[in-house]
Amino acid sequence: MKTLGEIITICRDGGTPTVDEMRYAICAMDGLSSLDQSDITLNASKELENKRCPTWSRVHELVFDRWKRALARTPKQWIGDSDPDCPKYQEQRQRSKKFVEAALRGAD
């Protein structure tokens, strides 16, 4: 499997990665964006509360380094235990979905 960076380059160049490469790339990029959003939200909320927090440049460094590492690995390597083809992961995902659905029903 190609690295995430290679898969993105293939797409940008008008090429077509394999279906599996695309599946795993989507999962990896979803994970990356979730982590980025979490870091940004945490930093912003601490700033609003006037608590000591890393500077925005430090958050930028963390996000940049995370993406740099991810782009150099295959998406399958990066997502690790969150492999959509892993039955154990799918079982955990189904439990999590049921938990969220129950919580949302309770919020109504």
Summary of the structure (lengths in Angstrom):
residues: 108
radius of gyration: 17.3
end to end distance: 44.4
largest distance: 47.9
contacts: 254
relative contact order: 0.13
helix: 78%
strand: 0%
